[in-house]
Amino acid sequence: MKALIIVAAVAVAVFAGISEIAFATPHSVDLLAATIPAAAVTVNIEPLLVSVAEAANILASSKSEIYQRIARGELDAVNDGYRTKITFASLKRCAESRPKARIKLYVPRPRARPP
């Protein structure tokens, strides 16, 4: 366990750009492990394939819309046994091809005052 903590501490130090790392006693390793936040070691890894339900959540649409996009050729899909999987790259491509939202600023009209 302490070896894992040392590896994590070195990885955080390298990520933070610290060039000098002092190795100390096991007691200081315990203190170091207590001070490293868990969020400092998280890594964002994109999946290669996602299920139809996950693709629907990512694109904020329904599963039937995902199947329609597959049929139209907008999304690349593969079969994994009996399940259909969609490539994450095609999801990103589909999301980037959507038109930019045109939202007008709402300005309330002044009310007519009664006479």
N, CA, C and O atoms as a DFTB+ gen file, in Angstrom:
460 C
 N C O
     1  1       0.824      -1.186       0.000
     2  2       0.000       0.000       0.000
     3  2       0.868       1.249       0.000
     4  3       0.573       2.213      -0.707
     5  1       1.937       1.237       0.789
     6  2       2.798       2.413       0.851
     7  2       3.544       2.624      -0.457
     8  3       3.846       3.759      -0.825
     9  1       3.843       1.532      -1.165
    10  2       4.502       1.679      -2.464
    11  2       3.554       2.353      -3.449
    12  3       3.984       3.169      -4.264
    13  1       2.283       2.021      -3.382
    14  2       1.292       2.653      -4.244
    15  2       1.173       4.139      -3.930
    16  3       1.027       4.958      -4.838
    17  1       1.233       4.487      -2.657
    18  2       1.165       5.887      -2.245
    19  2       2.385       6.643      -2.761
    20  3       2.268       7.790      -3.193
    21  1       3.548       6.009      -2.719
    22  2       4.761       6.663      -3.219
    23  2       4.648       6.882      -4.712
    24  3       5.006       7.949      -5.210
    25  1       4.156       5.887      -5.436
    26  2       3.985       6.027      -6.885
    27  2       2.997       7.145      -7.188
    28  3       3.230       7.942      -8.097
    29  1       1.905       7.216      -6.445
    30  2       0.912       8.272      -6.650
    31  2       1.506       9.635      -6.333
    32  3       1.238      10.603      -7.044
    33  1       2.306       9.728      -5.279
    34  2       2.934      11.001      -4.914
    35  2       3.907      11.451      -5.988
    36  3       3.964      12.638      -6.310
    37  1       4.672      10.524      -6.546
    38  2       5.610      10.866      -7.618
    39  2       4.842      11.308      -8.857
    40  3       5.247      12.258      -9.527
    41  1       3.742      10.633      -9.171
    42  2       2.944      11.002     -10.334
    43  2       2.351      12.401     -10.167
    44  3       2.342      13.187     -11.115
    45  1       1.861      12.711      -8.981
    46  2       1.316      14.045      -8.714
    47  2       2.425      15.085      -8.805
    48  3       2.212      16.174      -9.337
    49  1       3.600      14.759      -8.292
    50  2       4.719      15.704      -8.347
    51  2       5.149      15.952      -9.787
    52  3       5.448      17.088     -10.155
    53  1       5.183      14.928     -10.589
    54  2       5.563      15.092     -11.994
    55  2       4.505      15.911     -12.720
    56  3       4.835      16.775     -13.532
    57  1       3.236      15.643     -12.430
    58  2       2.143      16.383     -13.058
    59  2       2.179      17.853     -12.647
    60  3       1.868      18.731     -13.452
    61  1       2.554      18.123     -11.403
    62  2       2.605      19.496     -10.903
    63  2       3.884      20.213     -11.316
    64  3       3.999      21.421     -11.113
    65  1       4.841      19.503     -11.884
    66  2       6.070      20.131     -12.348
    67  2       7.130      20.251     -11.276
    68  3       8.050      21.056     -11.417
    69  1       7.033      19.483     -10.216
    70  2       8.028      19.522      -9.146
    71  2       9.195      18.654      -9.554
    72  3       9.026      17.468      -9.838
    73  1      10.391      19.244      -9.585
    74  2      11.549      18.489     -10.053
    75  2      12.316      17.830      -8.917
    76  3      13.018      16.845      -9.143
    77  1      12.200      18.345      -7.714
    78  2      12.927      17.767      -6.583
    79  2      11.948      17.011      -5.687
    80  3      10.981      17.581      -5.181
    81  1      12.209      15.749      -5.506
    82  2      11.356      14.921      -4.662
    83  2      12.234      14.339      -3.565
    84  3      13.220      13.658      -3.846
    85  1      11.877      14.605      -2.325
    86  2      12.644      14.094      -1.196
    87  2      11.959      12.842      -0.664
    88  3      10.785      12.874      -0.293
    89  1      12.696      11.750      -0.631
    90  2      12.155      10.516      -0.070
    91  2      12.455      10.506       1.420
    92  3      13.566      10.823       1.844
    93  1      11.465      10.142       2.197
    94  2      11.607      10.226       3.644
    95  2      11.173       8.922       4.279
    96  3      11.070       7.886       3.623
    97  1      10.925       9.002       5.556
    98  2      10.578       7.819       6.339
    99  2       9.157       7.360       6.017
   100  3       8.371       8.121       5.453
   101  1       8.828       6.127       6.369
   102  2       7.461       5.635       6.143
   103  2       6.403       6.473       6.850
   104  3       5.275       6.587       6.371
   105  1       6.766       7.064       7.997
   106  2       5.803       7.893       8.713
   107  2       5.440       9.122       7.880
   108  3       4.273       9.510       7.843
   109  1       6.406       9.737       7.219
   110  2       6.104      10.907       6.407
   111  2       5.303      10.518       5.162
   112  3       4.549      11.331       4.626
   113  1       5.470       9.266       4.702
   114  2       4.663       8.790       3.582
   115  2       3.204       8.719       4.000
   116  3       2.318       9.053       3.214
   117  1       2.941       8.284       5.243
   118  2       1.571       8.262       5.743
   119  2       0.998       9.673       5.800
   120  3      -0.165       9.878       5.454
   121  1       1.794      10.644       6.229
   122  2       1.335      12.026       6.268
   123  2       1.083      12.557       4.864
   124  3       0.119      13.289       4.637
   125  1       1.944      12.190       3.924
   126  2       1.786      12.621       2.548
   127  2       0.513      12.045       1.948
   128  3      -0.194      12.729       1.209
   129  1       0.223      10.802       2.260
   130  2      -0.984      10.160       1.731
   131  2      -2.232      10.839       2.273
   132  3      -3.254      10.901       1.589
   133  1      -2.156      11.346       3.489
   134  2      -3.306      12.010       4.073
   135  2      -3.533      13.384       3.454
   136  3      -4.656      13.887       3.472
   137  1      -2.483      14.002       2.904
   138  2      -2.628      15.358       2.363
   139  2      -2.932      15.393       0.875
   140  3      -3.332      16.442       0.371
   141  1      -2.758      14.287       0.144
   142  2      -3.039      14.275      -1.292
   143  2      -4.536      14.111      -1.499
   144  3      -5.103      13.099      -1.087
   145  1      -5.186      15.078      -2.125
   146  2      -6.615      14.912      -2.376
   147  2      -6.858      13.867      -3.456
   148  3      -6.030      13.672      -4.346
   149  1      -7.982      13.209      -3.368
   150  2      -8.290      12.147      -4.323
   151  2      -8.492      12.702      -5.723
   152  3      -8.205      12.011      -6.701
   153  1      -8.976      13.929      -5.846
   154  2      -9.229      14.508      -7.164
   155  2      -7.945      14.845      -7.905
   156  3      -7.972      15.049      -9.118
   157  1      -6.825      14.906      -7.201
   158  2      -5.563      15.256      -7.850
   159  2      -5.028      14.122      -8.707
   160  3      -4.129      14.345      -9.517
   161  1      -5.549      12.918      -8.554
   162  2      -5.025      11.767      -9.261
   163  2      -5.989      11.263     -10.335
   164  3      -5.701      10.262     -10.991
   165  1      -7.121      11.932     -10.527
   166  2      -8.090      11.463     -11.511
   167  2      -7.600      11.730     -12.926
   168  3      -6.896      12.707     -13.180
   169  1      -7.983      10.847     -13.845
   170  2      -7.589      10.954     -15.243
   171  2      -8.846      10.803     -16.092
   172  3      -9.671       9.925     -15.838
   173  1      -8.989      11.660     -17.099
   174  2     -10.139      11.600     -17.985
   175  2      -9.778      10.748     -19.194
   176  3      -8.969      11.163     -20.025
   177  1     -10.364       9.567     -19.301
   178  2     -10.096       8.646     -20.400
   179  2     -11.385       8.469     -21.191
   180  3     -12.421       8.103     -20.637
   181  1     -11.308       8.733     -22.491
   182  2     -12.485       8.564     -23.337
   183  2     -12.608       7.100     -23.744
   184  3     -11.610       6.472     -24.099
   185  1     -13.821       6.549     -23.697
   186  2     -14.005       5.158     -24.116
   187  2     -13.928       5.040     -25.638
   188  3     -14.153       6.018     -26.350
   189  1     -13.613       3.856     -26.129
   190  2     -13.623       3.621     -27.571
   191  2     -15.032       3.402     -28.082
   192  3     -15.413       3.930     -29.127
   193  1     -15.811       2.615     -27.336
   194  2     -17.180       2.288     -27.725
   195  2     -18.120       2.570     -26.565
   196  3     -17.747       2.420     -25.402
   197  1     -19.344       2.980     -26.888
   198  2     -20.372       3.173     -25.865
   199  2     -21.646       2.473     -26.325
   200  3     -21.847       2.245     -27.518
   201  1     -22.494       2.138     -25.373
   202  2     -23.755       1.476     -25.706
   203  2     -24.729       2.499     -26.289
   204  3     -24.478       3.704     -26.248
   205  1     -25.821       2.013     -26.821
   206  2     -26.823       2.891     -27.421
   207  2     -27.434       3.791     -26.345
   208  3     -27.670       4.974     -26.591
   209  1     -27.687       3.247     -25.166
   210  2     -28.255       4.047     -24.081
   211  2     -27.280       5.142     -23.646
   212  3     -27.695       6.277     -23.408
   213  1     -25.994       4.815     -23.542
   214  2     -24.995       5.826     -23.173
   215  2     -24.877       6.891     -24.253
   216  3     -24.720       8.073     -23.949
   217  1     -24.953       6.474     -25.523
   218  2     -24.895       7.429     -26.622
   219  2     -26.096       8.371     -26.581
   220  3     -25.965       9.563     -26.859
   221  1     -27.256       7.840     -26.237
   222  2     -28.445       8.681     -26.116
   223  2     -28.271       9.702     -24.998
   224  3     -28.681      10.854     -25.140
   225  1     -27.665       9.287     -23.888
   226  2     -27.407      10.234     -22.796
   227  2     -26.386      11.286     -23.207
   228  3     -26.547      12.459     -22.873
   229  1     -25.347      10.893     -23.919
   230  2     -24.304      11.830     -24.320
   231  2     -24.859      12.882     -25.276
   232  3     -24.559      14.068     -25.135
   233  1     -25.665      12.455     -26.247
   234  2     -26.218      13.387     -27.227
   235  2     -27.555      13.989     -26.791
   236  3     -28.161      14.752     -27.543
   237  1     -28.012      13.660     -25.603
   238  2     -29.278      14.171     -25.066
   239  2     -30.428      13.884     -26.026
   240  3     -31.204      14.775     -26.371
   241  1     -30.522      12.644     -26.445
   242  2     -31.611      12.220     -27.334
   243  2     -32.107      10.853     -26.871
   244  3     -31.722      10.368     -25.807
   245  1     -32.958      10.246     -27.675
   246  2     -33.508       8.943     -27.308
   247  2     -32.740       7.821     -27.998
   248  3     -31.947       8.060     -28.909
   249  1     -32.991       6.586     -27.546
   250  2     -32.343       5.437     -28.171
   251  2     -32.826       5.259     -29.608
   252  3     -32.039       4.889     -30.480
   253  1     -34.105       5.517     -29.866
   254  2     -34.604       5.383     -31.236
   255  2     -33.955       6.412     -32.159
   256  3     -33.720       6.119     -33.332
   257  1     -33.663       7.605     -31.656
   258  2     -32.958       8.606     -32.463
   259  2     -31.539       8.151     -32.771
   260  3     -31.028       8.419     -33.858
   261  1     -30.895       7.466     -31.831
   262  2     -29.545       6.934     -32.063
   263  2     -29.593       5.878     -33.163
   264  3     -28.737       5.873     -34.049
   265  1     -30.586       4.982     -33.120
   266  2     -30.721       3.971     -34.172
   267  2     -31.003       4.626     -35.533
   268  3     -30.518       4.144     -36.557
   269  1     -31.778       5.713     -35.556
   270  2     -32.033       6.427     -36.801
   271  2     -30.753       7.050     -37.350
   272  3     -30.520       7.025     -38.558
   273  1     -29.926       7.606     -36.471
   274  2     -28.649       8.200     -36.899
   275  2     -27.694       7.118     -37.419
   276  3     -26.921       7.363     -38.346
   277  1     -27.751       5.936     -36.827
   278  2     -26.932       4.819     -37.333
   279  2     -27.393       4.440     -38.732
   280  3     -26.573       4.229     -39.626
   281  1     -28.720       4.352     -38.925
   282  2     -29.270       3.975     -40.228
   283  2     -28.951       5.019     -41.297
   284  3     -28.727       4.668     -42.455
   285  1     -28.927       6.309     -40.916
   286  2     -28.597       7.367     -41.868
   287  2     -27.100       7.482     -42.118
   288  3     -26.678       8.206     -43.020
   289  1     -26.290       6.775     -41.329
   290  2     -24.846       6.816     -41.505
   291  2     -24.165       7.945     -40.753
   292  3     -22.983       8.206     -40.978
   293  1     -24.887       8.625     -39.862
   294  2     -24.297       9.715     -39.090
   295  2     -23.423       9.203     -37.954
   296  3     -22.487       9.881     -37.530
   297  1     -23.730       8.004     -37.462
   298  2     -22.954       7.396     -36.382
   299  2     -22.385       6.068     -36.859
   300  3     -23.043       5.319     -37.582
   301  1     -21.156       5.786     -36.446
   302  2     -20.526       4.503     -36.761
   303  2     -20.840       3.522     -35.642
   304  3     -20.648       3.830     -34.466
   305  1     -21.322       2.340     -36.010
   306  2     -21.705       1.345     -35.020
   307  2     -21.069       0.000     -35.354
   308  3     -20.810      -0.319     -36.514
   309  1     -20.825      -0.777     -34.302
   310  2     -20.308      -2.133     -34.441
   311  2     -21.154      -3.043     -33.567
   312  3     -21.796      -2.587     -32.620
   313  1     -21.153      -4.322     -33.885
   314  2     -21.869      -5.302     -33.073
   315  2     -20.903      -5.973     -32.115
   316  3     -19.826      -6.422     -32.506
   317  1     -21.304      -6.035     -30.860
   318  2     -20.548      -6.717     -29.823
   319  2     -21.439      -7.847     -29.327
   320  3     -22.156      -7.704     -28.337
   321  1     -21.381      -8.958     -30.024
   322  2     -22.311     -10.039     -29.714
   323  2     -23.690      -9.621     -30.183
   324  3     -23.903      -9.389     -31.373
   325  1     -24.625      -9.525     -29.253
   326  2     -25.970      -9.086     -29.586
   327  2     -26.172      -7.597     -29.336
   328  3     -27.230      -7.058     -29.661
   329  1     -25.187      -6.931     -28.769
   330  2     -25.320      -5.520     -28.444
   331  2     -24.716      -4.646     -29.537
   332  3     -23.717      -5.008     -30.157
   333  1     -25.323      -3.517     -29.759
   334  2     -24.817      -2.533     -30.713
   335  2     -24.034      -1.487     -29.936
   336  3     -24.525      -0.937     -28.950
   337  1     -22.820      -1.218     -30.381
   338  2     -21.965      -0.218     -29.734
   339  2     -21.657       0.877     -30.747
   340  3     -21.522       0.606     -31.940
   341  1     -21.548       2.097     -30.276
   342  2     -21.264       3.246     -31.120
   343  2     -19.870       3.757     -30.782
   344  3     -19.496       3.828     -29.611
   345  1     -19.096       4.114     -31.818
   346  2     -17.756       4.637     -31.566
   347  2     -17.867       6.034     -30.967
   348  3     -18.706       6.839     -31.374
   349  1     -17.010       6.301     -30.000
   350  2     -17.033       7.597     -29.323
   351  2     -16.610       8.709     -30.274
   352  3     -17.087       9.838     -30.164
   353  1     -15.711       8.391     -31.210
   354  2     -15.267       9.399     -32.180
   355  2     -16.433       9.860     -33.052
   356  3     -16.531      11.044     -33.371
   357  1     -17.322       8.936     -33.444
   358  2     -18.465       9.337     -34.261
   359  2     -19.463      10.152     -33.442
   360  3     -20.142      11.018     -33.992
   361  1     -19.563       9.892     -32.138
   362  2     -20.420      10.711     -31.274
   363  2     -19.891      12.137     -31.207
   364  3     -20.658      13.095     -31.296
   365  1     -18.574      12.275     -31.051
   366  2     -17.982      13.612     -31.017
   367  2     -18.182      14.324     -32.344
   368  3     -18.486      15.517     -32.369
   369  1     -18.013      13.598     -33.453
   370  2     -18.190      14.182     -34.777
   371  2     -19.638      14.637     -34.968
   372  3     -19.886      15.705     -35.527
   373  1     -20.580      13.837     -34.511
   374  2     -21.996      14.170     -34.640
   375  2     -22.345      15.394     -33.787
   376  3     -23.100      16.262     -34.225
   377  1     -21.806      15.460     -32.592
   378  2     -22.083      16.597     -31.709
   379  2     -21.477      17.882     -32.272
   380  3     -22.075      18.952     -32.156
   381  1     -20.299      17.781     -32.877
   382  2     -19.651      18.974     -33.433
   383  2     -20.336      19.446     -34.712
   384  3     -20.228      20.618     -35.071
   385  1     -21.041      18.545     -35.409
   386  2     -21.690      18.927     -36.666
   387  2     -23.042      19.602     -36.447
   388  3     -23.623      20.140     -37.390
   389  1     -23.541      19.580     -35.233
   390  2     -24.819      20.221     -34.961
   391  2     -24.673      21.737     -35.081
   392  3     -23.616      22.288     -34.772
   393  1     -25.738      22.413     -35.531
   394  2     -25.635      23.872     -35.687
   395  2     -25.553      24.567     -34.330
   396  3     -26.058      24.076     -33.321
   397  1     -24.907      25.708     -34.347
   398  2     -24.759      26.497     -33.125
   399  2     -26.121      27.055     -32.721
   400  3     -26.911      27.459     -33.575
   401  1     -26.384      27.076     -31.445
   402  2     -27.662      27.577     -30.943
   403  2     -27.722      29.093     -31.109
   404  3     -26.759      29.802     -30.817
   405  1     -28.858      29.570     -31.578
   406  2     -29.077      31.006     -31.731
   407  2     -30.120      31.416     -30.714
   408  3     -31.317      31.211     -30.912
   409  1     -29.659      31.985     -29.646
   410  2     -30.543      32.362     -28.552
   411  2     -30.586      33.879     -28.487
   412  3     -29.553      34.539     -28.384
   413  1     -31.792      34.421     -28.548
   414  2     -31.961      35.864     -28.454
   415  2     -32.161      36.259     -27.000
   416  3     -32.804      35.555     -26.223
   417  1     -31.599      37.389     -26.663
   418  2     -31.742      37.918     -25.318
   419  2     -33.184      38.365     -25.102
   420  3     -33.748      39.086     -25.925
   421  1     -33.762      37.943     -24.018
   422  2     -35.141      38.307     -23.710
   423  2     -35.153      39.675     -23.049
   424  3     -34.551      39.871     -21.993
   425  1     -35.835      40.605     -23.670
   426  2     -36.005      41.937     -23.098
   427  2     -37.502      42.168     -22.952
   428  3     -38.220      42.251     -23.948
   429  1     -37.973      42.270     -21.722
   430  2     -39.412      42.441     -21.549
   431  2     -39.870      43.800     -22.094
   432  3     -39.191      44.812     -21.922
   433  1     -41.033      43.800     -22.753
   434  2     -41.590      45.052     -23.262
   435  2     -42.236      45.815     -22.116
   436  3     -42.827      45.224     -21.213
   437  1     -42.118      47.109     -22.165
   438  2     -42.784      47.877     -21.078
   439  2     -44.295      47.737     -21.185
   440  3     -44.866      47.757     -22.275
   441  1     -44.911      47.599     -20.051
   442  2     -46.363      47.459     -20.006
   443  2     -47.028      48.817     -20.189
   444  3     -46.544      49.856     -19.739
   445  1     -48.137      48.749     -20.859
   446  2     -48.911      49.980     -21.014
   447  2     -49.604      50.266     -19.694
   448  3     -50.239      49.396     -19.098
   449  1     -49.467      51.493     -19.260
   450  2     -50.103      51.874     -17.995
   451  2     -51.582      52.186     -18.231
   452  3     -51.948      52.831     -19.213
   453  1     -52.399      51.724     -17.332
   454  2     -53.836      52.044     -17.480
   455  2     -54.070      53.548     -17.287
   456  3     -53.392      54.181     -16.479
   457  1     -55.027      54.118     -18.028
   458  2     -55.293      55.591     -17.908
   459  2     -55.872      55.990     -16.586
   460  3     -56.137      57.171     -16.360
